[in-house]
Amino acid sequence: MMGLIGLTVISTCSGCKSETNGNTKVQVEMESGEKFVIELYPEYAPKTVENFINLVKEGFYDGITFHRIVDGFMAQGGDPNGTGSGGSPKTVKGEFSSNGYEKNTLSHTKGVISMARSNDPDSASSQFFIVFDDASFLDGNYAAFGKVIEGMEVVESFQKVKRVKGSDGAISKPVEPVVMKKVTIVE
């Protein structure tokens, strides 16, 4: 089972930069039609950003759910199994200080997106989470790599869905799937 922990992939992604400020932006369209935009920060976690961009370009996230939603904490998605136990075939080295990577100083503040992982610091693949509020206690232990810059109210609305007890022991598993219909690079 993948918990909150980070993954990283270092490399460059040509053709992935936004013309406005140089950072790639990703739009997530939910099944409901609502949308939000994430700005990616390769200066903090370049391999993680590259991995995420590659998955977006492959259409990996299309139709995948946010399978874990914890009030006041975060929404986690990106597992093709929808259970928290799956991921993409590729993993990335964890880009965070407790894993020997000092460049990632991005704090887990409201709207920050970060990689989920197992206890293995280099196990992140496709699962990510978005924090609802300050979660700075995660800093240095997870690869934060971007932030919701438009539509945070859409992400916050996930907390309104009915949930039951999940495998984490919390009331976190949505009764009705919270589905990412289409995830695309915004250029």
C-alpha positions, 0 to 999 in steps of 0.5 A: 500500500502506498502511503504519503511518501515521495519519488523523484525522476531527474531529467529535462522535458523539452516542450513542457514549459509554459510561455508565461513563467517557464513552469509547466502547468497541468489541467485536471478536468474532473468527471463533473466537468470542474477543473483545476490547474497545477503549476509544476516546480522542477527547481525543487524536484526535477525527476518527480516533475519529469515523471509526472509530465510523462505520465500526463502525456501518456494519458495515465491519469485519465479516468483514475480516481482520488481514492483517499480523501482526509478532511483538513489534510489531503486528497490522494490519487493516481493509483490505477487500482483505486486502492492505494496499492498500485502505481505506474511501472516506473519509480523515481528516487525520492527528492526530499532531504531525509533521502539525501536530496537537499534542493527540495525546500518546497513546504507542504502548504495549502494546495501543494502537490507531493508524491505518495510513497511506501516506506521505501523512499524511492518507491514513488511512481504515479500516486500523488496528494494535494494538501488542503491546509498547512502540512509542513510536518511532511516537509523533508519526507515527501517530494513536493513538486507543484501547487494548485494555482487555479481551482483550489475550491474544486479540490477542497470540494472533495471533502464534501463527498460521502466517505467510509473507513478506508484501509488507512483506518480513517473515514477516507474512502469515497463511496462514489468515485472522485474521477479525473476525467482528463489530465493535460499539459496546458501550454 
